[in-house]
Amino acid sequence: MKAIITAVAAFAAAAAAAPTSNNLQTIRRAMPAITDADILNYALTLEHLEDKFYREGLANFTQADFAAAGFDATFYSNLKTVSSDETTHVAFLTGAITKAGYTPVAECVYNFGALTPKTFVATASILEGVGVSAYLGAAAEIMSAAYLTAAGSILTVESRHSSYIRASLGQSPFPSPFDTPLTLNEVYTMAAQFIVSCPSSNPALPVKAFPTLSSAPSNGPITVGSTITLLTPGSVVTAADGKSQIYAAFITVTGPVFAPATATTGGFTVTVPKAPEGSAPISGQTYVVLTGCNTTVTDDTVAAGPAFFEVGPL
């Protein structure tokens, strides 16, 4: 658990400078129409990040290092297979984009922070969970049936990665009957925290990063009913009138679950709500955004986030 909390803290600490204009009345520019080429390059951007993360980790830490941290030889071998899978995903998407007549994005420069073998594995678990949510959320945007099938094929493998790594950390490999879809901008907001710079020749992606939101380290397991602190480094989230209620929206596949957020130094506190009967539960790797609206969550209503944290069983 300590390694997981440390990894979450490291993820938050790696946050790049984010936009600070997050008054809820801010008019957000309409995004251009998203094409399949955009979706493929968006997926390739994420695969490049994962591919580099594993290659760098395996270069920095030996099998003996992982063994000293409590991970056996089988895990190390499987970790190398996960890394190979990500490299294959990069090659596949690069080839598909090139074959379709478009320019594939190249690998960027990343900063994954100072990791130990344990926090490396905990961060890998977070990234794999985000990857699952990214492909699930992008599926509805893909027009080509062939591309949709290919994306679905990668999604199922990312899900296997996530389950295996979670189990290796002593977490439930399948903590919820549903996975959580995230929008392109929500995923990019989290990925951007690791990206230092990208080649100027890379095609522009129709994505933007929301103001950063992070969860403060918890003293113990978080469950439904726990009070958590959400931090807004570098920005102050307020409603348009300066006094209306701010809400924390917990993202689920069956719709967001809202809870009032209370302003505190550097952010907000909120109690993790119970999902309504018949809805997807709030459990496992959980995502939350701040908003001034308590009826819907769209890219136009998000004021900051997502932040993420692990919600365990009661």
C-alpha positions in Angstrom: 0.0 0.0 0.0 2.9 2.4 0.9 4.4 1.9 -2.6 1.0 2.7 -4.2 0.5 5.8 -2.2 4.1 6.9 -3.0 3.4 6.3 -6.7 0.3 8.4 -6.6 2.3 11.2 -4.9 5.1 10.9 -7.5 2.5 11.1 -10.3 1.1 14.3 -8.8 4.6 15.7 -8.2 5.5 15.2 -11.8 2.6 17.4 -13.0 3.6 19.9 -15.6 2.5 23.5 -15.5 -1.2 23.4 -16.3 -3.6 26.2 -17.5 -4.7 28.3 -14.6 -7.8 29.8 -16.2 -10.5 27.6 -14.7 -13.3 29.9 -13.8 -16.4 27.8 -14.6 -17.7 30.6 -16.8 -14.7 30.4 -19.1 -15.8 29.7 -22.7 -13.9 26.7 -24.0 -13.0 26.8 -27.7 -14.9 24.2 -29.7 -12.6 21.3 -30.6 -12.2 20.4 -34.4 -13.9 17.3 -35.7 -11.9 14.3 -34.6 -10.9 11.8 -37.4 -9.7 8.2 -37.1 -6.2 9.4 -37.9 -6.4 11.7 -34.8 -7.7 8.8 -32.7 -4.8 6.5 -33.9 -2.2 9.2 -33.2 -3.8 9.8 -29.8 -3.5 6.1 -29.0 0.1 6.1 -30.4 1.0 9.0 -28.1 -0.1 6.9 -25.1 1.6 3.8 -26.4 4.9 5.7 -26.9 4.6 6.9 -23.2 4.0 3.3 -21.9 6.7 1.8 -24.2 9.3 4.3 -23.0 8.2 3.9 -19.3 8.8 0.1 -19.4 12.0 0.3 -21.4 13.5 2.9 -19.1 12.4 1.0 -16.0 13.9 -2.3 -17.2 17.1 -0.4 -18.1 17.3 1.2 -14.6 16.4 -1.9 -12.5 17.8 -5.4 -12.8 16.1 -8.7 -12.0 18.0 -8.6 -8.7 16.6 -5.2 -7.9 13.0 -6.4 -8.5 13.8 -9.5 -6.4 15.0 -7.4 -3.5 11.7 -5.5 -3.7 9.7 -8.7 -3.4 9.0 -9.5 -7.1 10.1 -12.9 -8.2 11.8 -14.1 -11.5 8.4 -15.0 -13.0 7.1 -11.4 -12.5 10.3 -10.0 -14.0 9.9 -12.2 -17.0 6.3 -11.2 -17.4 7.2 -7.5 -17.0 9.6 -7.9 -19.9 6.7 -9.3 -21.9 4.5 -6.4 -21.0 7.2 -4.1 -22.2 7.5 -6.1 -25.5 3.7 -5.8 -25.9 3.9 -2.0 -25.6 6.7 -1.9 -28.2 4.6 -4.0 -30.5 1.6 -1.7 -30.1 3.8 1.2 -31.1 5.0 -0.5 -34.2 1.4 -1.6 -35.1 -0.1 1.8 -34.7 2.8 3.5 -36.5 2.3 1.1 -39.4 -1.4 1.5 -39.5 -1.2 5.3 -39.5 1.5 5.3 -42.2 -0.5 2.9 -44.4 -3.5 5.1 -44.1 -1.4 8.0 -45.6 -1.0 10.0 -42.4 2.1 11.0 -40.4 2.5 9.1 -37.1 3.6 10.9 -34.0 7.1 10.2 -32.8 8.2 9.5 -29.2 8.4 12.5 -26.9 10.8 13.3 -24.0 9.4 12.2 -20.7 10.1 12.6 -17.0 8.8 9.7 -14.9 10.4 10.9 -11.7 12.7 9.2 -9.3 11.2 5.7 -8.9 12.2 2.6 -7.0 11.3 -0.9 -8.2 8.2 -0.9 -6.0 7.0 2.6 -7.1 7.8 1.7 -10.7 5.4 -1.3 -10.5 2.8 0.8 -8.7 3.1 3.5 -11.4 2.9 0.9 -14.1 -0.4 -0.2 -12.5 -1.7 3.3 -12.7 -0.6 3.8 -16.3 -2.2 0.5 -17.4 -5.5 1.5 -15.7 -5.4 4.8 -17.5 -4.7 3.0 -20.8 -7.8 0.8 -20.4 -9.9 3.9 -19.7 -8.3 5.7 -22.7 -9.2 3.0 -25.2 -12.6 2.5 -23.8 -13.4 6.2 -23.9 -12.0 6.6 -27.5 -14.0 3.6 -28.9 -17.1 5.7 -29.4 -15.1 8.2 -31.6 -13.7 5.6 -34.0 -15.6 5.5 -37.3 -13.8 2.6 -39.0 -14.9 -0.9 -38.0 -11.4 -2.3 -38.7 -9.7 0.3 -36.5 -12.3 -0.3 -33.8 -11.6 -4.0 -33.8 -7.8 -3.3 -33.7 -8.3 -0.8 -30.8 -10.5 -3.4 -29.0 -7.8 -6.0 -29.4 -5.2 -3.7 -27.7 -7.7 -2.7 -25.0 -8.1 -6.4 -23.9 -4.4 -6.8 -23.6 -4.0 -3.6 -21.7 -6.7 -4.9 -19.3 -4.7 -8.1 -18.8 -1.6 -6.1 -18.1 -3.6 -4.1 -15.5 -5.0 -7.1 -13.8 -1.7 -8.9 -13.6 0.2 -5.9 -12.2 -2.6 -5.2 -9.7 -2.5 -8.7 -8.4 1.3 -8.5 -8.1 0.8 -5.5 -5.8 -1.7 -7.4 -3.6 -4.7 -5.5 -5.1 -7.8 -7.0 -6.5 -7.1 -7.8 -10.2 -10.7 -7.0 -11.0 -12.1 -4.6 -8.4 -15.2 -3.6 -10.3 -17.6 -5.3 -12.7 -17.1 -2.3 -15.0 -14.1 -0.3 -16.4 -14.3 3.5 -16.6 -14.1 5.3 -19.9 -12.4 8.7 -20.0 -12.5 11.4 -22.7 -9.5 12.2 -24.8 -8.9 15.4 -22.8 -9.2 13.7 -19.5 -6.6 11.1 -20.4 -4.3 13.6 -22.0 -4.4 15.7 -18.8 -2.9 12.8 -16.9 -0.4 11.8 -19.7 0.8 15.4 -20.1 2.2 15.3 -16.5 4.9 13.0 -17.8 5.6 14.7 -21.1 8.5 17.2 -21.1 8.5 18.0 -24.9 7.6 16.4 -28.2 9.1 16.8 -31.7 7.9 19.9 -33.5 7.2 17.7 -36.5 4.5 15.7 -34.7 1.0 16.2 -36.0 -1.1 18.3 -33.6 -3.7 16.4 -31.7 -7.1 17.8 -31.0 -6.6 17.5 -27.2 -6.0 19.9 -24.3 -5.0 19.5 -20.7 -7.3 20.6 -18.0 -5.9 22.3 -14.8 -4.2 19.8 -12.6 -6.0 18.0 -9.9 -4.3 15.5 -7.6 -5.3 13.5 -4.5 -3.4 14.0 -1.3 -1.8 11.0 0.2 -4.1 9.0 2.5 -3.1 7.6 5.8 -4.9 4.4 5.0 -7.2 2.6 2.6 -9.9 4.7 0.9 -13.4 3.3 0.8 -16.9 4.7 0.0 -17.6 7.1 2.9 -13.9 8.1 3.3 -13.1 11.8 3.2 -10.3 12.7 0.8 -8.5 15.9 -0.1 -8.2 17.0 -3.7 -5.4 19.5 -4.5 -5.4 22.1 -7.2 -1.7 23.1 -7.5 -1.1 26.4 -9.3 -4.8 27.3 -9.6 -7.9 28.2 -7.7 -11.2 26.7 -8.7 -14.2 28.9 -8.1 -17.7 29.0 -9.6 -18.5 31.8 -12.0 -20.3 33.8 -9.3 -17.6 33.1 -6.8 -20.0 31.5 -4.3 -21.9 28.6 -5.9 -21.2 25.0 -4.9 -18.3 23.2 -6.4 -18.8 19.4 -6.9 -16.5 16.5 -7.2 -17.8 14.2 -10.0 -16.7 10.6 -9.7 -16.6 9.1 -13.3 -18.3 5.8 -13.9 -19.5 4.0 -17.1 -23.1 4.5 -16.0 -22.6 8.2 -15.4 -20.9 10.5 -12.9 -21.7 10.4 -9.2 -21.6 13.9 -7.7 -20.6 14.9 -4.2 -20.3 18.5 -2.8 -16.7 19.6 -2.4 -15.6 21.8 0.6 -12.9 24.4 0.0 -9.8 23.9 2.1 -6.2 25.2 1.9 -4.8 24.3 -1.5 -8.0 22.5 -2.7 -11.1 20.7 -1.6 -12.2 17.9 0.7 -14.9 15.5 -0.4 -16.5 12.3 0.9 -16.4 9.4 -1.5 -20.1 8.8 -2.3 -21.9 5.5 -2.8 -23.1 5.0 -6.4 -26.9 4.8 -6.8 -28.5 1.4 -7.0 -28.1 -0.2 -10.4 -25.1 2.0 -11.3 -21.4 1.0 -11.6 -19.8 1.0 -8.2 -17.1 3.4 -7.2 -14.2 1.0 -6.7 -10.7 0.2 -7.9 -8.8 2.9 -9.8 -11.2 5.8 -9.5 -11.2 9.1 -11.4 -12.7 12.4 -10.2 -13.0 15.9 -11.7 -14.1 19.2 -10.2 -17.1 21.0 -11.7 -19.7 23.6 -11.0 -22.4 21.4 -12.5 -24.1 18.4 -10.7 -26.0 17.0 -13.6 -23.5 16.1 -16.3 -19.8 16.0 -17.0 -18.4 17.1 -20.4 -15.2 18.7 -21.5 -17.0 22.0 -21.3 -17.9 21.6 -17.6 -14.7 20.2 -16.2 -12.8 22.8 -14.1 -9.9 20.6 -13.0 -8.9 17.0 -13.2 -9.0 14.1 -13.3 -7.4 13.1 -10.1 -7.2 9.4 -9.4 -6.9 7.1 -6.4 -7.7 3.6 -5.3 -11.0 2.8 -3.7 -11.2 -0.5 -1.9 -14.1 -2.6 -0.6 -15.9 -1.6 2.5 
